[in-house]
């Protein structure tokens, strides 16, 4: 169960795949992942708590849903 805190890019990709996202796909300076028509940019560096919160908000993922992942 991931906490809302710093994670690696690899962990973020793993959890997004569990949530039904495809990718990551190359694009410009950042790669991105898609679920339906939703496209979320994935940074190439480790992700701190603040950035993770913004990414989850863009992906329409609640903190509760995030913390239930395993």
Buried (B, 14 or more C-beta within 10 A) or exposed (E): EBEEEEBEBEEBBEBBBEEEBEBBEEEEEEBBBBBEEEBBBBEEEEBEEEBBBEBBEEBEBEEEEBEEEE
